[in-house]
Amino acid sequence: MERAAQTLVDTLKETLGKAVVATDVWEKGSRRSLAGHNPQETATKMFDDLFNYMEKSLHESQFPSLNRYFLIELEKDNAVIVVNFGTIIQGALINLSIANMGKVVSIAVPRLFRAWETVERRSY
């Protein structure tokens, strides 16, 4: 699993370069970090809690469930993307003055899912 997680970190860094301020890939629920680049343990815990809170709240509100990712725009040209791979989650802090949101959503996220599918197929 650590190898697959490192592939996700490498893919994001290759796609967005210096725009990736930090990223962490962790086991959903246990919060055990599998791979990262400038990982922030406190942020990992917070985004795992937020993910769980959003899933629960959406269910209770009879909204559709979270799908593959969600984005949070932050001050000072930053954004957080949280990507759901099922049993693992990847969170990343992105500097939007270096890579715009369009590149994050239309290029980086699809590449992450293709990389995940590739490493998942190899594990069988």
CYANA upper distance limits for C-alpha pairs under 8 A (distance plus 0.5 A):
  1 MET  CA      5 ALA  CA      6.71
  1 MET  CA     34 LEU  CA      7.79
  2 GLU  CA      6 GLN  CA      6.60
  2 GLU  CA     34 LEU  CA      5.51
  2 GLU  CA     35 ALA  CA      6.84
  3 ARG  CA      7 THR  CA      6.81
  4 ALA  CA      8 LEU  CA      7.07
  4 ALA  CA    116 TRP  CA      7.61
  4 ALA  CA    119 VAL  CA      6.33
  4 ALA  CA    120 GLU  CA      8.21
  5 ALA  CA      9 VAL  CA      6.97
  5 ALA  CA     25 VAL  CA      6.43
  5 ALA  CA     26 TRP  CA      8.45
  5 ALA  CA     34 LEU  CA      6.42
  5 ALA  CA     35 ALA  CA      6.02
  6 GLN  CA     10 ASP  CA      6.57
  6 GLN  CA     34 LEU  CA      7.99
  6 GLN  CA     35 ALA  CA      5.75
  6 GLN  CA     36 GLY  CA      7.67
  7 THR  CA     11 THR  CA      6.46
  7 THR  CA    115 ALA  CA      7.56
  7 THR  CA    116 TRP  CA      8.37
  7 THR  CA    119 VAL  CA      8.42
  8 LEU  CA     12 LEU  CA      6.72
  8 LEU  CA     25 VAL  CA      8.27
  8 LEU  CA     90 GLN  CA      8.48
  8 LEU  CA    112 LEU  CA      6.59
  8 LEU  CA    115 ALA  CA      7.21
  8 LEU  CA    116 TRP  CA      7.44
  9 VAL  CA     13 LYS  CA      6.75
  9 VAL  CA     23 THR  CA      7.38
  9 VAL  CA     24 ASP  CA      7.87
  9 VAL  CA     25 VAL  CA      7.93
  9 VAL  CA     35 ALA  CA      7.43
  9 VAL  CA     36 GLY  CA      6.68
  9 VAL  CA     37 HIS  CA      7.54
 10 ASP  CA     14 GLU  CA      6.48
 11 THR  CA     15 THR  CA      6.60
 11 THR  CA    111 ARG  CA      7.67
 11 THR  CA    112 LEU  CA      6.91
 11 THR  CA    115 ALA  CA      7.71
 12 LEU  CA     16 LEU  CA      6.48
 12 LEU  CA     17 GLY  CA      8.12
 12 LEU  CA     20 VAL  CA      7.98
 12 LEU  CA    108 ALA  CA      6.88
 12 LEU  CA    111 ARG  CA      8.45
 12 LEU  CA    112 LEU  CA      7.31
 13 LYS  CA     17 GLY  CA      5.34
 13 LYS  CA     18 LYS  CA      7.82
 13 LYS  CA     20 VAL  CA      6.72
 15 THR  CA    107 ILE  CA      8.20
 15 THR  CA    108 ALA  CA      6.43
 16 LEU  CA     20 VAL  CA      6.71
 16 LEU  CA     99 ALA  CA      6.98
 16 LEU  CA    104 VAL  CA      8.08
 16 LEU  CA    108 ALA  CA      7.55
 18 LYS  CA     98 ILE  CA      7.76
 19 ALA  CA     94 ILE  CA      5.88
 19 ALA  CA     95 ASN  CA      5.26
 19 ALA  CA     96 LEU  CA      7.40
 19 ALA  CA     97 SER  CA      8.27
 19 ALA  CA     98 ILE  CA      5.70
 19 ALA  CA     99 ALA  CA      6.24
 20 VAL  CA     92 ALA  CA      7.49
 20 VAL  CA     93 LEU  CA      6.71
 20 VAL  CA     94 ILE  CA      5.37
 20 VAL  CA     95 ASN  CA      7.00
 21 VAL  CA     37 HIS  CA      8.45
 21 VAL  CA     38 ASN  CA      7.74
 21 VAL  CA     92 ALA  CA      7.99
 21 VAL  CA     93 LEU  CA      5.95
 21 VAL  CA     94 ILE  CA      6.15
 21 VAL  CA     95 ASN  CA      7.02
 22 ALA  CA     36 GLY  CA      8.02
 22 ALA  CA     37 HIS  CA      5.83
 22 ALA  CA     38 ASN  CA      5.29
 22 ALA  CA     39 PRO  CA      6.24
 22 ALA  CA     40 GLN  CA      8.09
 22 ALA  CA     92 ALA  CA      6.09
 22 ALA  CA     93 LEU  CA      5.72
 22 ALA  CA     94 ILE  CA      7.83
 23 THR  CA     36 GLY  CA      5.90
 23 THR  CA     37 HIS  CA      5.71
 23 THR  CA     38 ASN  CA      7.01
 23 THR  CA     39 PRO  CA      6.15
 23 THR  CA     90 GLN  CA      7.49
 23 THR  CA     91 GLY  CA      6.03
 23 THR  CA     92 ALA  CA      4.57
 23 THR  CA     93 LEU  CA      6.81
 24 ASP  CA     33 SER  CA      7.26
 24 ASP  CA     34 LEU  CA      8.10
 24 ASP  CA     35 ALA  CA      6.46
 24 ASP  CA     36 GLY  CA      4.68
 24 ASP  CA     37 HIS  CA      6.94
 24 ASP  CA     38 ASN  CA      8.28
 24 ASP  CA     39 PRO  CA      5.74
 24 ASP  CA     40 GLN  CA      8.04
 24 ASP  CA     44 THR  CA      7.55
 24 ASP  CA     90 GLN  CA      6.14
 24 ASP  CA     91 GLY  CA      6.04
 24 ASP  CA     92 ALA  CA      7.05
 25 VAL  CA     33 SER  CA      6.36
 25 VAL  CA     34 LEU  CA      6.07
 25 VAL  CA     35 ALA  CA      5.89
 25 VAL  CA     36 GLY  CA      6.58
 25 VAL  CA     88 ILE  CA      7.33
 25 VAL  CA     89 ILE  CA      6.14
 25 VAL  CA     90 GLN  CA      4.77
 25 VAL  CA     91 GLY  CA      7.04
 26 TRP  CA     30 SER  CA      8.47
 26 TRP  CA     31 ARG  CA      5.93
 26 TRP  CA     32 ARG  CA      5.75
 26 TRP  CA     33 SER  CA      4.76
 26 TRP  CA     34 LEU  CA      5.77
 26 TRP  CA     35 ALA  CA      7.78
 26 TRP  CA     44 THR  CA      8.19
 26 TRP  CA     88 ILE  CA      6.04
 26 TRP  CA     89 ILE  CA      6.02
 26 TRP  CA     90 GLN  CA      6.97
 27 GLU  CA     31 ARG  CA      5.68
 27 GLU  CA     32 ARG  CA      5.84
 27 GLU  CA     33 SER  CA      7.16
 27 GLU  CA     34 LEU  CA      7.71
 27 GLU  CA     87 THR  CA      6.61
 27 GLU  CA     88 ILE  CA      4.97
 27 GLU  CA     89 ILE  CA      6.92
 28 LYS  CA     32 ARG  CA      8.47
 28 LYS  CA     48 ASP  CA      7.30
 28 LYS  CA     86 GLY  CA      8.35
 28 LYS  CA     87 THR  CA      6.00
 28 LYS  CA     88 ILE  CA      5.49
 28 LYS  CA     89 ILE  CA      6.51
 29 GLY  CA     48 ASP  CA      7.35
 31 ARG  CA     44 THR  CA      7.50
 31 ARG  CA     45 LYS  CA      6.94
 31 ARG  CA     48 ASP  CA      7.45
 39 PRO  CA     44 THR  CA      8.30
 40 GLN  CA     44 THR  CA      6.71
 41 GLU  CA     45 LYS  CA      6.82
 42 THR  CA     46 MET  CA      6.69
 43 ALA  CA     47 PHE  CA      6.52
 44 THR  CA     48 ASP  CA      6.60
 44 THR  CA     91 GLY  CA      7.75
 45 LYS  CA     49 ASP  CA      6.68
 46 MET  CA     50 LEU  CA      6.55
 47 PHE  CA     51 PHE  CA      6.40
 47 PHE  CA     82 VAL  CA      8.04
 47 PHE  CA     91 GLY  CA      7.87
 48 ASP  CA     52 ASN  CA      6.79
 48 ASP  CA     89 ILE  CA      8.47
 49 ASP  CA     53 TYR  CA      6.50
 50 LEU  CA     54 MET  CA      6.47
 51 PHE  CA     55 GLU  CA      6.71
 52 ASN  CA     56 LYS  CA      6.65
 53 TYR  CA     57 SER  CA      6.45
 54 MET  CA     58 LEU  CA      6.39
 54 MET  CA     66 LEU  CA      8.18
 55 GLU  CA     59 HIS  CA      6.70
 55 GLU  CA     65 SER  CA      6.72
 55 GLU  CA     66 LEU  CA      6.71
 56 LYS  CA     60 GLU  CA      6.65
 57 SER  CA     61 SER  CA      6.52
 58 LEU  CA     62 GLN  CA      6.59
 58 LEU  CA     63 PHE  CA      5.44
 58 LEU  CA     64 PRO  CA      7.12
 58 LEU  CA     65 SER  CA      6.68
 58 LEU  CA     66 LEU  CA      8.31
 59 HIS  CA     63 PHE  CA      6.36
 59 HIS  CA     64 PRO  CA      7.55
 59 HIS  CA     65 SER  CA      7.01
 67 ASN  CA     84 ASN  CA      7.76
 68 ARG  CA     83 VAL  CA      6.34
 68 ARG  CA     84 ASN  CA      5.50
 68 ARG  CA     85 PHE  CA      7.58
 69 TYR  CA     81 ILE  CA      7.42
 69 TYR  CA     82 VAL  CA      5.93
 69 TYR  CA     83 VAL  CA      4.75
 69 TYR  CA     84 ASN  CA      6.17
 70 PHE  CA     81 ILE  CA      6.35
 70 PHE  CA     82 VAL  CA      5.97
 70 PHE  CA     83 VAL  CA      7.25
 71 LEU  CA     79 ALA  CA      7.45
 71 LEU  CA     80 VAL  CA      6.19
 71 LEU  CA     81 ILE  CA      5.04
 71 LEU  CA     82 VAL  CA      6.98
 72 ILE  CA     79 ALA  CA      6.03
 72 ILE  CA     80 VAL  CA      5.63
 72 ILE  CA     81 ILE  CA      6.98
 73 GLU  CA     77 ASP  CA      8.48
 73 GLU  CA     78 ASN  CA      6.85
 73 GLU  CA     79 ALA  CA      4.89
 73 GLU  CA     80 VAL  CA      7.02
 74 LEU  CA     78 ASN  CA      5.53
 74 LEU  CA     79 ALA  CA      5.60
 74 LEU  CA     80 VAL  CA      7.87
 75 GLU  CA     79 ALA  CA      8.46
 77 ASP  CA     95 ASN  CA      6.43
 77 ASP  CA     96 LEU  CA      5.40
 77 ASP  CA     97 SER  CA      6.23
 78 ASN  CA     93 LEU  CA      7.37
 78 ASN  CA     94 ILE  CA      6.08
 78 ASN  CA     95 ASN  CA      5.16
 78 ASN  CA     96 LEU  CA      5.82
 78 ASN  CA     97 SER  CA      8.25
 79 ALA  CA     93 LEU  CA      6.31
 79 ALA  CA     94 ILE  CA      5.72
 79 ALA  CA     95 ASN  CA      7.15
 79 ALA  CA     96 LEU  CA      7.29
 80 VAL  CA     91 GLY  CA      7.43
 80 VAL  CA     92 ALA  CA      5.98
 80 VAL  CA     93 LEU  CA      5.11
 80 VAL  CA     94 ILE  CA      6.60
 81 ILE  CA     91 GLY  CA      6.17
 81 ILE  CA     92 ALA  CA      5.90
 81 ILE  CA     93 LEU  CA      7.29
 81 ILE  CA     94 ILE  CA      8.21
 82 VAL  CA     89 ILE  CA      7.41
 82 VAL  CA     90 GLN  CA      6.17
 82 VAL  CA     91 GLY  CA      4.83
 82 VAL  CA     92 ALA  CA      7.06
 83 VAL  CA     89 ILE  CA      6.11
 83 VAL  CA     90 GLN  CA      5.58
 83 VAL  CA     91 GLY  CA      6.78
 83 VAL  CA    109 VAL  CA      8.50
 84 ASN  CA     88 ILE  CA      7.09
 84 ASN  CA     89 ILE  CA      5.35
 84 ASN  CA     90 GLN  CA      7.24
 85 PHE  CA     89 ILE  CA      6.25
 85 PHE  CA     90 GLN  CA      8.31
 85 PHE  CA    113 PHE  CA      8.47
 85 PHE  CA    116 TRP  CA      8.19
 94 ILE  CA     99 ALA  CA      8.14
 95 ASN  CA     99 ALA  CA      7.05
 96 LEU  CA    100 ASN  CA      5.44
 96 LEU  CA    101 MET  CA      7.16
 99 ALA  CA    103 LYS  CA      6.89
 99 ALA  CA    104 VAL  CA      7.63
100 ASN  CA    104 VAL  CA      7.10
101 MET  CA    105 VAL  CA      6.62
102 GLY  CA    106 SER  CA      6.19
102 GLY  CA    107 ILE  CA      8.15
103 LYS  CA    107 ILE  CA      5.65
103 LYS  CA    108 ALA  CA      6.87
104 VAL  CA    108 ALA  CA      5.33
104 VAL  CA    109 VAL  CA      6.72
105 VAL  CA    109 VAL  CA      5.95
105 VAL  CA    110 PRO  CA      8.06
106 SER  CA    110 PRO  CA      7.12
107 ILE  CA    111 ARG  CA      6.75
108 ALA  CA    112 LEU  CA      6.70
109 VAL  CA    113 PHE  CA      6.95
110 PRO  CA    114 ARG  CA      6.72
111 ARG  CA    115 ALA  CA      6.54
112 LEU  CA    116 TRP  CA      6.61
113 PHE  CA    117 GLU  CA      6.60
114 ARG  CA    118 THR  CA      6.70
115 ALA  CA    119 VAL  CA      6.82
116 TRP  CA    120 GLU  CA      6.49
117 GLU  CA    121 ARG  CA      6.62
118 THR  CA    122 ARG  CA      6.91
119 VAL  CA    123 SER  CA      6.89
120 GLU  CA    124 TYR  CA      7.54
